[in-house]
Amino acid sequence: MPIEHEAKILDIDPDTIEQHIVDTGGRKLGERFMRRYVYDITPGDESKWIRLRDNGKGTTLAVKEITSDAIGGTHEVEVGVDDFSATNALLERLGYTAKSYQENKRVSFVLDGAQLEVDTWPRIPPYLEIEAATEDEVIRIAELLGYTEADLTGENTIKIYARHGIDLDTVRELRF
């Protein structure tokens, strides 16, 4: 599976960081409302799952695997699909039942070759995600924005919710 080199900066102020990204030479790409279903591949194994996501521009189906909380600890294989509801129905016919439905809002930017996302999720503070070609590039972009490597986390959404006392595995619907 291809490696995603990405890290998050937690508990940001979206307006402040958006302005800082633009002031640093970044370009705003747009805002989107996203929805997803999450399915266990093997019940109880939180290291690998299926995600069906409608990002407001298209729908994708992915297998995500977390090998560590490091910047390069996420692996993903993703394909485009035509229809969110039909793909959910197909997965159900294959024996996968969505364990949760989740929504979030995303504002996307590009800065010096990296993809930046300001993500807002229900019930937790917003965070910035930086994705680049290499771990060193993720760190360099964070530094351009005034952050250090120590400010970065590779934790997935489940662990970020856990930081706020929310067991995301028990939340069937996460809506605004």
Rosetta constraint file for C-alpha pairs under 8 A:
AtomPair CA 1 CA 75 HARMONIC 5.54 0.50
AtomPair CA 1 CA 76 HARMONIC 5.78 0.50
AtomPair CA 1 CA 77 HARMONIC 5.91 0.50
AtomPair CA 2 CA 75 HARMONIC 5.42 0.50
AtomPair CA 2 CA 76 HARMONIC 5.75 0.50
AtomPair CA 2 CA 77 HARMONIC 6.58 0.50
AtomPair CA 3 CA 72 HARMONIC 6.13 0.50
AtomPair CA 3 CA 73 HARMONIC 7.19 0.50
AtomPair CA 3 CA 74 HARMONIC 5.88 0.50
AtomPair CA 3 CA 75 HARMONIC 4.41 0.50
AtomPair CA 3 CA 76 HARMONIC 6.51 0.50
AtomPair CA 4 CA 71 HARMONIC 7.86 0.50
AtomPair CA 4 CA 72 HARMONIC 5.83 0.50
AtomPair CA 4 CA 73 HARMONIC 7.37 0.50
AtomPair CA 4 CA 74 HARMONIC 5.47 0.50
AtomPair CA 4 CA 75 HARMONIC 5.73 0.50
AtomPair CA 4 CA 76 HARMONIC 6.90 0.50
AtomPair CA 4 CA 131 HARMONIC 7.26 0.50
AtomPair CA 4 CA 132 HARMONIC 7.97 0.50
AtomPair CA 4 CA 133 HARMONIC 7.99 0.50
AtomPair CA 5 CA 71 HARMONIC 5.39 0.50
AtomPair CA 5 CA 72 HARMONIC 4.59 0.50
AtomPair CA 5 CA 73 HARMONIC 7.60 0.50
AtomPair CA 5 CA 74 HARMONIC 7.40 0.50
AtomPair CA 5 CA 131 HARMONIC 5.63 0.50
AtomPair CA 5 CA 132 HARMONIC 5.78 0.50
AtomPair CA 5 CA 133 HARMONIC 6.36 0.50
AtomPair CA 5 CA 134 HARMONIC 5.68 0.50
AtomPair CA 5 CA 135 HARMONIC 5.56 0.50
AtomPair CA 5 CA 138 HARMONIC 7.01 0.50
AtomPair CA 6 CA 71 HARMONIC 5.25 0.50
AtomPair CA 6 CA 72 HARMONIC 6.63 0.50
AtomPair CA 6 CA 129 HARMONIC 6.76 0.50
AtomPair CA 6 CA 130 HARMONIC 5.36 0.50
AtomPair CA 6 CA 131 HARMONIC 4.18 0.50
AtomPair CA 6 CA 132 HARMONIC 6.53 0.50
AtomPair CA 6 CA 135 HARMONIC 7.40 0.50
AtomPair CA 6 CA 138 HARMONIC 6.51 0.50
AtomPair CA 6 CA 154 HARMONIC 6.73 0.50
AtomPair CA 7 CA 71 HARMONIC 5.39 0.50
AtomPair CA 7 CA 129 HARMONIC 5.65 0.50
AtomPair CA 7 CA 130 HARMONIC 5.44 0.50
AtomPair CA 7 CA 131 HARMONIC 6.73 0.50
AtomPair CA 7 CA 138 HARMONIC 7.06 0.50
AtomPair CA 7 CA 152 HARMONIC 5.75 0.50
AtomPair CA 7 CA 153 HARMONIC 5.36 0.50
AtomPair CA 7 CA 154 HARMONIC 4.71 0.50
AtomPair CA 7 CA 155 HARMONIC 7.74 0.50
AtomPair CA 8 CA 127 HARMONIC 6.54 0.50
AtomPair CA 8 CA 128 HARMONIC 5.42 0.50
AtomPair CA 8 CA 129 HARMONIC 4.32 0.50
AtomPair CA 8 CA 130 HARMONIC 6.25 0.50
AtomPair CA 8 CA 152 HARMONIC 5.48 0.50
AtomPair CA 8 CA 153 HARMONIC 5.21 0.50
AtomPair CA 8 CA 154 HARMONIC 6.20 0.50
AtomPair CA 8 CA 155 HARMONIC 7.64 0.50
AtomPair CA 9 CA 127 HARMONIC 5.64 0.50
AtomPair CA 9 CA 128 HARMONIC 5.09 0.50
AtomPair CA 9 CA 129 HARMONIC 6.47 0.50
AtomPair CA 9 CA 151 HARMONIC 6.19 0.50
AtomPair CA 9 CA 152 HARMONIC 5.29 0.50
AtomPair CA 9 CA 153 HARMONIC 6.61 0.50
AtomPair CA 10 CA 125 HARMONIC 7.52 0.50
AtomPair CA 10 CA 126 HARMONIC 6.86 0.50
AtomPair CA 10 CA 127 HARMONIC 4.50 0.50
AtomPair CA 10 CA 128 HARMONIC 6.53 0.50
AtomPair CA 10 CA 152 HARMONIC 7.94 0.50
AtomPair CA 10 CA 153 HARMONIC 8.00 0.50
AtomPair CA 11 CA 125 HARMONIC 5.18 0.50
AtomPair CA 11 CA 126 HARMONIC 5.60 0.50
AtomPair CA 11 CA 127 HARMONIC 5.45 0.50
AtomPair CA 12 CA 17 HARMONIC 7.05 0.50
AtomPair CA 12 CA 125 HARMONIC 7.13 0.50
AtomPair CA 12 CA 126 HARMONIC 5.75 0.50
AtomPair CA 12 CA 127 HARMONIC 5.37 0.50
AtomPair CA 12 CA 128 HARMONIC 6.96 0.50
AtomPair CA 13 CA 17 HARMONIC 6.21 0.50
AtomPair CA 13 CA 126 HARMONIC 7.06 0.50
AtomPair CA 14 CA 18 HARMONIC 5.89 0.50
AtomPair CA 14 CA 118 HARMONIC 6.67 0.50
AtomPair CA 14 CA 126 HARMONIC 6.85 0.50
AtomPair CA 14 CA 127 HARMONIC 7.81 0.50
AtomPair CA 15 CA 19 HARMONIC 6.24 0.50
AtomPair CA 16 CA 20 HARMONIC 6.20 0.50
AtomPair CA 17 CA 21 HARMONIC 6.06 0.50
AtomPair CA 18 CA 22 HARMONIC 6.42 0.50
AtomPair CA 18 CA 118 HARMONIC 7.78 0.50
AtomPair CA 19 CA 23 HARMONIC 6.02 0.50
AtomPair CA 20 CA 24 HARMONIC 6.03 0.50
AtomPair CA 20 CA 145 HARMONIC 7.04 0.50
AtomPair CA 21 CA 25 HARMONIC 6.56 0.50
AtomPair CA 21 CA 26 HARMONIC 5.13 0.50
AtomPair CA 21 CA 27 HARMONIC 7.65 0.50
AtomPair CA 21 CA 109 HARMONIC 7.83 0.50
AtomPair CA 21 CA 111 HARMONIC 7.30 0.50
AtomPair CA 21 CA 145 HARMONIC 6.96 0.50
AtomPair CA 22 CA 26 HARMONIC 4.44 0.50
AtomPair CA 22 CA 27 HARMONIC 5.89 0.50
AtomPair CA 22 CA 28 HARMONIC 7.21 0.50
AtomPair CA 24 CA 111 HARMONIC 7.96 0.50
AtomPair CA 24 CA 144 HARMONIC 7.37 0.50
AtomPair CA 24 CA 145 HARMONIC 7.23 0.50
AtomPair CA 25 CA 111 HARMONIC 6.44 0.50
AtomPair CA 25 CA 112 HARMONIC 7.61 0.50
AtomPair CA 26 CA 109 HARMONIC 6.41 0.50
AtomPair CA 26 CA 110 HARMONIC 5.53 0.50
AtomPair CA 26 CA 111 HARMONIC 4.21 0.50
AtomPair CA 26 CA 112 HARMONIC 7.06 0.50
AtomPair CA 27 CA 109 HARMONIC 5.42 0.50
AtomPair CA 27 CA 110 HARMONIC 5.41 0.50
AtomPair CA 27 CA 111 HARMONIC 6.52 0.50
AtomPair CA 28 CA 107 HARMONIC 7.70 0.50
AtomPair CA 28 CA 108 HARMONIC 6.07 0.50
AtomPair CA 28 CA 109 HARMONIC 4.41 0.50
AtomPair CA 28 CA 110 HARMONIC 6.72 0.50
AtomPair CA 29 CA 107 HARMONIC 7.53 0.50
AtomPair CA 29 CA 108 HARMONIC 5.29 0.50
AtomPair CA 29 CA 109 HARMONIC 5.21 0.50
AtomPair CA 29 CA 110 HARMONIC 7.19 0.50
AtomPair CA 30 CA 107 HARMONIC 5.76 0.50
AtomPair CA 30 CA 108 HARMONIC 5.59 0.50
AtomPair CA 30 CA 109 HARMONIC 7.44 0.50
AtomPair CA 31 CA 105 HARMONIC 7.44 0.50
AtomPair CA 31 CA 106 HARMONIC 5.67 0.50
AtomPair CA 31 CA 107 HARMONIC 4.34 0.50
AtomPair CA 31 CA 108 HARMONIC 6.37 0.50
AtomPair CA 32 CA 55 HARMONIC 6.64 0.50
AtomPair CA 32 CA 56 HARMONIC 5.70 0.50
AtomPair CA 32 CA 105 HARMONIC 5.83 0.50
AtomPair CA 32 CA 106 HARMONIC 5.27 0.50
AtomPair CA 32 CA 107 HARMONIC 6.45 0.50
AtomPair CA 33 CA 55 HARMONIC 6.51 0.50
AtomPair CA 33 CA 56 HARMONIC 5.89 0.50
AtomPair CA 33 CA 103 HARMONIC 7.41 0.50
AtomPair CA 33 CA 104 HARMONIC 6.16 0.50
AtomPair CA 33 CA 105 HARMONIC 4.64 0.50
AtomPair CA 33 CA 106 HARMONIC 6.45 0.50
AtomPair CA 34 CA 53 HARMONIC 7.14 0.50
AtomPair CA 34 CA 54 HARMONIC 5.71 0.50
AtomPair CA 34 CA 55 HARMONIC 4.48 0.50
AtomPair CA 34 CA 56 HARMONIC 5.93 0.50
AtomPair CA 34 CA 103 HARMONIC 5.57 0.50
AtomPair CA 34 CA 104 HARMONIC 5.31 0.50
AtomPair CA 34 CA 105 HARMONIC 5.94 0.50
AtomPair CA 34 CA 106 HARMONIC 7.36 0.50
AtomPair CA 35 CA 53 HARMONIC 5.79 0.50
AtomPair CA 35 CA 54 HARMONIC 5.40 0.50
AtomPair CA 35 CA 55 HARMONIC 6.62 0.50
AtomPair CA 35 CA 101 HARMONIC 7.27 0.50
AtomPair CA 35 CA 102 HARMONIC 5.63 0.50
AtomPair CA 35 CA 103 HARMONIC 4.41 0.50
AtomPair CA 35 CA 104 HARMONIC 6.56 0.50
AtomPair CA 36 CA 51 HARMONIC 6.69 0.50
AtomPair CA 36 CA 52 HARMONIC 5.36 0.50
AtomPair CA 36 CA 53 HARMONIC 4.18 0.50
AtomPair CA 36 CA 54 HARMONIC 6.19 0.50
AtomPair CA 36 CA 101 HARMONIC 5.71 0.50
AtomPair CA 36 CA 102 HARMONIC 5.28 0.50
AtomPair CA 36 CA 103 HARMONIC 6.48 0.50
AtomPair CA 37 CA 51 HARMONIC 5.87 0.50
AtomPair CA 37 CA 52 HARMONIC 5.18 0.50
AtomPair CA 37 CA 53 HARMONIC 6.56 0.50
AtomPair CA 37 CA 88 HARMONIC 7.84 0.50
AtomPair CA 37 CA 98 HARMONIC 5.83 0.50
AtomPair CA 37 CA 99 HARMONIC 7.48 0.50
AtomPair CA 37 CA 100 HARMONIC 5.76 0.50
AtomPair CA 37 CA 101 HARMONIC 4.62 0.50
AtomPair CA 37 CA 102 HARMONIC 6.44 0.50
AtomPair CA 38 CA 49 HARMONIC 7.03 0.50
AtomPair CA 38 CA 50 HARMONIC 5.82 0.50
AtomPair CA 38 CA 51 HARMONIC 4.76 0.50
AtomPair CA 38 CA 52 HARMONIC 6.52 0.50
AtomPair CA 38 CA 98 HARMONIC 5.46 0.50
AtomPair CA 38 CA 99 HARMONIC 5.86 0.50
AtomPair CA 38 CA 100 HARMONIC 5.46 0.50
AtomPair CA 38 CA 101 HARMONIC 6.59 0.50
AtomPair CA 38 CA 102 HARMONIC 7.97 0.50
AtomPair CA 39 CA 49 HARMONIC 5.88 0.50
AtomPair CA 39 CA 50 HARMONIC 5.06 0.50
AtomPair CA 39 CA 51 HARMONIC 6.45 0.50
AtomPair CA 39 CA 96 HARMONIC 6.39 0.50
AtomPair CA 39 CA 97 HARMONIC 6.19 0.50
AtomPair CA 39 CA 98 HARMONIC 4.64 0.50
AtomPair CA 39 CA 99 HARMONIC 5.41 0.50
AtomPair CA 39 CA 100 HARMONIC 7.31 0.50
AtomPair CA 40 CA 44 HARMONIC 7.65 0.50
AtomPair CA 40 CA 45 HARMONIC 7.40 0.50
AtomPair CA 40 CA 46 HARMONIC 7.78 0.50
AtomPair CA 40 CA 48 HARMONIC 7.41 0.50
AtomPair CA 40 CA 49 HARMONIC 4.97 0.50
AtomPair CA 40 CA 50 HARMONIC 6.38 0.50
AtomPair CA 40 CA 96 HARMONIC 7.38 0.50
AtomPair CA 40 CA 97 HARMONIC 7.89 0.50
AtomPair CA 40 CA 98 HARMONIC 7.56 0.50
AtomPair CA 40 CA 99 HARMONIC 6.95 0.50
AtomPair CA 41 CA 45 HARMONIC 7.65 0.50
AtomPair CA 41 CA 48 HARMONIC 6.72 0.50
AtomPair CA 41 CA 49 HARMONIC 5.29 0.50
AtomPair CA 41 CA 50 HARMONIC 6.58 0.50
AtomPair CA 41 CA 96 HARMONIC 7.67 0.50
AtomPair CA 42 CA 48 HARMONIC 7.90 0.50
AtomPair CA 42 CA 49 HARMONIC 7.84 0.50
AtomPair CA 47 CA 65 HARMONIC 5.51 0.50
AtomPair CA 47 CA 66 HARMONIC 5.04 0.50
AtomPair CA 47 CA 67 HARMONIC 6.95 0.50
AtomPair CA 48 CA 63 HARMONIC 7.07 0.50
AtomPair CA 48 CA 64 HARMONIC 5.54 0.50
AtomPair CA 48 CA 65 HARMONIC 4.27 0.50
AtomPair CA 48 CA 66 HARMONIC 6.41 0.50
AtomPair CA 49 CA 63 HARMONIC 5.74 0.50
AtomPair CA 49 CA 64 HARMONIC 5.51 0.50
AtomPair CA 49 CA 65 HARMONIC 6.72 0.50
AtomPair CA 50 CA 61 HARMONIC 7.26 0.50
AtomPair CA 50 CA 62 HARMONIC 5.66 0.50
AtomPair CA 50 CA 63 HARMONIC 4.56 0.50
AtomPair CA 50 CA 64 HARMONIC 6.31 0.50
AtomPair CA 51 CA 61 HARMONIC 5.79 0.50
AtomPair CA 51 CA 62 HARMONIC 5.18 0.50
AtomPair CA 51 CA 63 HARMONIC 6.31 0.50
AtomPair CA 51 CA 64 HARMONIC 7.30 0.50
AtomPair CA 52 CA 59 HARMONIC 7.28 0.50
AtomPair CA 52 CA 60 HARMONIC 5.86 0.50
AtomPair CA 52 CA 61 HARMONIC 4.58 0.50
AtomPair CA 52 CA 62 HARMONIC 6.51 0.50
AtomPair CA 52 CA 84 HARMONIC 7.27 0.50
AtomPair CA 52 CA 87 HARMONIC 7.79 0.50
AtomPair CA 52 CA 88 HARMONIC 7.41 0.50
AtomPair CA 53 CA 59 HARMONIC 5.50 0.50
AtomPair CA 53 CA 60 HARMONIC 5.36 0.50
AtomPair CA 53 CA 61 HARMONIC 6.49 0.50
AtomPair CA 53 CA 84 HARMONIC 7.30 0.50
AtomPair CA 54 CA 58 HARMONIC 5.72 0.50
AtomPair CA 54 CA 59 HARMONIC 4.30 0.50
AtomPair CA 54 CA 60 HARMONIC 6.60 0.50
AtomPair CA 54 CA 84 HARMONIC 6.49 0.50
AtomPair CA 55 CA 59 HARMONIC 6.33 0.50
AtomPair CA 58 CA 80 HARMONIC 7.50 0.50
AtomPair CA 58 CA 81 HARMONIC 7.87 0.50
AtomPair CA 58 CA 82 HARMONIC 7.61 0.50
AtomPair CA 59 CA 80 HARMONIC 5.92 0.50
AtomPair CA 59 CA 81 HARMONIC 5.52 0.50
AtomPair CA 59 CA 82 HARMONIC 6.38 0.50
AtomPair CA 59 CA 83 HARMONIC 6.66 0.50
AtomPair CA 59 CA 84 HARMONIC 6.11 0.50
AtomPair CA 60 CA 78 HARMONIC 6.51 0.50
AtomPair CA 60 CA 79 HARMONIC 5.53 0.50
AtomPair CA 60 CA 80 HARMONIC 4.34 0.50
AtomPair CA 60 CA 81 HARMONIC 5.37 0.50
AtomPair CA 61 CA 78 HARMONIC 5.62 0.50
AtomPair CA 61 CA 79 HARMONIC 5.45 0.50
AtomPair CA 61 CA 80 HARMONIC 6.28 0.50
AtomPair CA 61 CA 81 HARMONIC 6.60 0.50
AtomPair CA 62 CA 76 HARMONIC 6.63 0.50
AtomPair CA 62 CA 77 HARMONIC 5.46 0.50
AtomPair CA 62 CA 78 HARMONIC 4.09 0.50
AtomPair CA 62 CA 79 HARMONIC 6.36 0.50
AtomPair CA 63 CA 76 HARMONIC 5.69 0.50
AtomPair CA 63 CA 77 HARMONIC 5.45 0.50
AtomPair CA 63 CA 78 HARMONIC 6.57 0.50
AtomPair CA 64 CA 74 HARMONIC 7.09 0.50
AtomPair CA 64 CA 75 HARMONIC 5.85 0.50
AtomPair CA 64 CA 76 HARMONIC 4.61 0.50
AtomPair CA 64 CA 77 HARMONIC 6.82 0.50
AtomPair CA 65 CA 74 HARMONIC 5.79 0.50
AtomPair CA 65 CA 75 HARMONIC 5.08 0.50
AtomPair CA 65 CA 76 HARMONIC 6.31 0.50
AtomPair CA 66 CA 73 HARMONIC 5.74 0.50
AtomPair CA 66 CA 74 HARMONIC 4.63 0.50
AtomPair CA 66 CA 75 HARMONIC 6.33 0.50
AtomPair CA 67 CA 73 HARMONIC 5.08 0.50
AtomPair CA 67 CA 74 HARMONIC 6.26 0.50
AtomPair CA 67 CA 75 HARMONIC 7.67 0.50
AtomPair CA 68 CA 72 HARMONIC 7.88 0.50
AtomPair CA 68 CA 73 HARMONIC 4.51 0.50
AtomPair CA 68 CA 74 HARMONIC 7.11 0.50
AtomPair CA 68 CA 154 HARMONIC 7.93 0.50
AtomPair CA 69 CA 73 HARMONIC 5.58 0.50
AtomPair CA 69 CA 74 HARMONIC 7.80 0.50
AtomPair CA 69 CA 153 HARMONIC 7.06 0.50
AtomPair CA 69 CA 154 HARMONIC 4.57 0.50
AtomPair CA 69 CA 155 HARMONIC 5.01 0.50
AtomPair CA 69 CA 156 HARMONIC 7.54 0.50
AtomPair CA 70 CA 153 HARMONIC 7.24 0.50
AtomPair CA 70 CA 154 HARMONIC 5.08 0.50
AtomPair CA 70 CA 155 HARMONIC 7.68 0.50
AtomPair CA 71 CA 135 HARMONIC 6.06 0.50
AtomPair CA 71 CA 138 HARMONIC 7.95 0.50
AtomPair CA 71 CA 153 HARMONIC 7.19 0.50
AtomPair CA 71 CA 154 HARMONIC 5.03 0.50
AtomPair CA 72 CA 135 HARMONIC 6.49 0.50
AtomPair CA 72 CA 154 HARMONIC 7.81 0.50
AtomPair CA 73 CA 154 HARMONIC 7.20 0.50
AtomPair CA 81 CA 87 HARMONIC 7.34 0.50
AtomPair CA 82 CA 87 HARMONIC 7.93 0.50
AtomPair CA 83 CA 87 HARMONIC 5.95 0.50
AtomPair CA 84 CA 88 HARMONIC 6.27 0.50
AtomPair CA 85 CA 89 HARMONIC 6.24 0.50
AtomPair CA 86 CA 90 HARMONIC 6.12 0.50
AtomPair CA 87 CA 91 HARMONIC 6.15 0.50
AtomPair CA 88 CA 92 HARMONIC 6.21 0.50
AtomPair CA 89 CA 93 HARMONIC 6.25 0.50
AtomPair CA 90 CA 94 HARMONIC 6.33 0.50
AtomPair CA 91 CA 95 HARMONIC 6.48 0.50
AtomPair CA 91 CA 96 HARMONIC 5.33 0.50
AtomPair CA 91 CA 97 HARMONIC 7.36 0.50
AtomPair CA 92 CA 96 HARMONIC 4.80 0.50
AtomPair CA 92 CA 97 HARMONIC 5.52 0.50
AtomPair CA 92 CA 98 HARMONIC 7.89 0.50
AtomPair CA 99 CA 169 HARMONIC 7.84 0.50
AtomPair CA 99 CA 172 HARMONIC 6.34 0.50
AtomPair CA 100 CA 169 HARMONIC 7.87 0.50
AtomPair CA 100 CA 171 HARMONIC 6.75 0.50
AtomPair CA 100 CA 172 HARMONIC 4.36 0.50
AtomPair CA 100 CA 173 HARMONIC 5.70 0.50
AtomPair CA 100 CA 174 HARMONIC 7.71 0.50
AtomPair CA 101 CA 172 HARMONIC 6.21 0.50
AtomPair CA 101 CA 173 HARMONIC 4.89 0.50
AtomPair CA 101 CA 174 HARMONIC 6.19 0.50
AtomPair CA 102 CA 173 HARMONIC 5.96 0.50
AtomPair CA 102 CA 174 HARMONIC 4.59 0.50
AtomPair CA 102 CA 175 HARMONIC 6.22 0.50
AtomPair CA 103 CA 121 HARMONIC 6.91 0.50
AtomPair CA 103 CA 122 HARMONIC 7.61 0.50
AtomPair CA 103 CA 174 HARMONIC 6.04 0.50
AtomPair CA 103 CA 175 HARMONIC 5.39 0.50
AtomPair CA 103 CA 176 HARMONIC 7.07 0.50
AtomPair CA 104 CA 119 HARMONIC 6.88 0.50
AtomPair CA 104 CA 120 HARMONIC 5.69 0.50
AtomPair CA 104 CA 121 HARMONIC 4.68 0.50
AtomPair CA 104 CA 122 HARMONIC 6.97 0.50
AtomPair CA 104 CA 175 HARMONIC 7.79 0.50
AtomPair CA 104 CA 176 HARMONIC 7.82 0.50
AtomPair CA 105 CA 119 HARMONIC 5.82 0.50
AtomPair CA 105 CA 120 HARMONIC 5.10 0.50
AtomPair CA 105 CA 121 HARMONIC 6.57 0.50
AtomPair CA 106 CA 117 HARMONIC 6.24 0.50
AtomPair CA 106 CA 118 HARMONIC 5.57 0.50
AtomPair CA 106 CA 119 HARMONIC 4.64 0.50
AtomPair CA 106 CA 120 HARMONIC 6.35 0.50
AtomPair CA 107 CA 117 HARMONIC 5.61 0.50
AtomPair CA 107 CA 118 HARMONIC 5.09 0.50
AtomPair CA 107 CA 119 HARMONIC 6.68 0.50
AtomPair CA 108 CA 115 HARMONIC 7.31 0.50
AtomPair CA 108 CA 116 HARMONIC 5.81 0.50
AtomPair CA 108 CA 117 HARMONIC 4.62 0.50
AtomPair CA 108 CA 118 HARMONIC 6.51 0.50
AtomPair CA 109 CA 115 HARMONIC 6.00 0.50
AtomPair CA 109 CA 116 HARMONIC 4.96 0.50
AtomPair CA 109 CA 117 HARMONIC 6.27 0.50
AtomPair CA 110 CA 114 HARMONIC 5.60 0.50
AtomPair CA 110 CA 115 HARMONIC 4.78 0.50
AtomPair CA 110 CA 116 HARMONIC 5.88 0.50
AtomPair CA 111 CA 115 HARMONIC 6.59 0.50
AtomPair CA 111 CA 116 HARMONIC 7.15 0.50
AtomPair CA 111 CA 141 HARMONIC 7.66 0.50
AtomPair CA 112 CA 141 HARMONIC 7.63 0.50
AtomPair CA 113 CA 132 HARMONIC 7.11 0.50
AtomPair CA 114 CA 130 HARMONIC 6.90 0.50
AtomPair CA 114 CA 131 HARMONIC 5.81 0.50
AtomPair CA 114 CA 132 HARMONIC 4.68 0.50
AtomPair CA 114 CA 133 HARMONIC 7.52 0.50
AtomPair CA 114 CA 137 HARMONIC 7.75 0.50
AtomPair CA 114 CA 138 HARMONIC 7.53 0.50
AtomPair CA 114 CA 141 HARMONIC 7.34 0.50
AtomPair CA 115 CA 130 HARMONIC 5.97 0.50
AtomPair CA 115 CA 131 HARMONIC 5.17 0.50
AtomPair CA 115 CA 132 HARMONIC 6.36 0.50
AtomPair CA 116 CA 128 HARMONIC 6.92 0.50
AtomPair CA 116 CA 129 HARMONIC 5.63 0.50
AtomPair CA 116 CA 130 HARMONIC 4.69 0.50
AtomPair CA 116 CA 131 HARMONIC 6.37 0.50
AtomPair CA 117 CA 128 HARMONIC 5.64 0.50
AtomPair CA 117 CA 129 HARMONIC 5.07 0.50
AtomPair CA 117 CA 130 HARMONIC 6.64 0.50
AtomPair CA 118 CA 126 HARMONIC 6.99 0.50
AtomPair CA 118 CA 127 HARMONIC 5.86 0.50
AtomPair CA 118 CA 128 HARMONIC 4.58 0.50
AtomPair CA 118 CA 129 HARMONIC 6.44 0.50
AtomPair CA 119 CA 126 HARMONIC 5.62 0.50
AtomPair CA 119 CA 127 HARMONIC 5.50 0.50
AtomPair CA 119 CA 128 HARMONIC 6.22 0.50
AtomPair CA 119 CA 129 HARMONIC 7.39 0.50
AtomPair CA 120 CA 124 HARMONIC 7.79 0.50
AtomPair CA 120 CA 125 HARMONIC 7.02 0.50
AtomPair CA 120 CA 126 HARMONIC 4.55 0.50
AtomPair CA 120 CA 127 HARMONIC 6.83 0.50
AtomPair CA 121 CA 125 HARMONIC 7.36 0.50
AtomPair CA 121 CA 126 HARMONIC 6.63 0.50
AtomPair CA 121 CA 176 HARMONIC 7.86 0.50
AtomPair CA 122 CA 174 HARMONIC 6.68 0.50
AtomPair CA 122 CA 175 HARMONIC 6.33 0.50
AtomPair CA 122 CA 176 HARMONIC 5.57 0.50
AtomPair CA 124 CA 161 HARMONIC 6.88 0.50
AtomPair CA 124 CA 164 HARMONIC 6.99 0.50
AtomPair CA 130 CA 138 HARMONIC 6.14 0.50
AtomPair CA 130 CA 141 HARMONIC 7.62 0.50
AtomPair CA 130 CA 142 HARMONIC 7.55 0.50
AtomPair CA 131 CA 138 HARMONIC 6.18 0.50
AtomPair CA 132 CA 137 HARMONIC 5.83 0.50
AtomPair CA 132 CA 138 HARMONIC 5.42 0.50
AtomPair CA 133 CA 137 HARMONIC 6.56 0.50
AtomPair CA 133 CA 138 HARMONIC 7.76 0.50
AtomPair CA 134 CA 138 HARMONIC 6.49 0.50
AtomPair CA 135 CA 139 HARMONIC 6.40 0.50
AtomPair CA 136 CA 140 HARMONIC 6.10 0.50
AtomPair CA 137 CA 141 HARMONIC 6.14 0.50
AtomPair CA 138 CA 142 HARMONIC 6.29 0.50
AtomPair CA 139 CA 143 HARMONIC 6.21 0.50
AtomPair CA 139 CA 148 HARMONIC 7.32 0.50
AtomPair CA 139 CA 149 HARMONIC 5.90 0.50
AtomPair CA 140 CA 144 HARMONIC 6.27 0.50
AtomPair CA 141 CA 145 HARMONIC 6.53 0.50
AtomPair CA 142 CA 146 HARMONIC 6.47 0.50
AtomPair CA 142 CA 147 HARMONIC 5.13 0.50
AtomPair CA 142 CA 148 HARMONIC 6.53 0.50
AtomPair CA 142 CA 149 HARMONIC 7.42 0.50
AtomPair CA 143 CA 147 HARMONIC 4.83 0.50
AtomPair CA 143 CA 148 HARMONIC 5.67 0.50
AtomPair CA 143 CA 149 HARMONIC 7.74 0.50
AtomPair CA 147 CA 151 HARMONIC 6.08 0.50
AtomPair CA 147 CA 152 HARMONIC 8.00 0.50
AtomPair CA 148 CA 152 HARMONIC 7.19 0.50
AtomPair CA 155 CA 159 HARMONIC 5.90 0.50
AtomPair CA 155 CA 160 HARMONIC 6.57 0.50
AtomPair CA 156 CA 160 HARMONIC 6.39 0.50
AtomPair CA 157 CA 161 HARMONIC 6.16 0.50
AtomPair CA 158 CA 162 HARMONIC 6.27 0.50
AtomPair CA 158 CA 167 HARMONIC 7.27 0.50
AtomPair CA 158 CA 168 HARMONIC 5.65 0.50
AtomPair CA 158 CA 169 HARMONIC 7.44 0.50
AtomPair CA 159 CA 163 HARMONIC 6.36 0.50
AtomPair CA 160 CA 164 HARMONIC 7.06 0.50
AtomPair CA 161 CA 165 HARMONIC 6.63 0.50
AtomPair CA 161 CA 166 HARMONIC 5.21 0.50
AtomPair CA 161 CA 167 HARMONIC 6.65 0.50
AtomPair CA 161 CA 168 HARMONIC 6.38 0.50
AtomPair CA 162 CA 166 HARMONIC 4.93 0.50
AtomPair CA 162 CA 167 HARMONIC 5.63 0.50
AtomPair CA 162 CA 168 HARMONIC 7.28 0.50
AtomPair CA 167 CA 171 HARMONIC 7.09 0.50
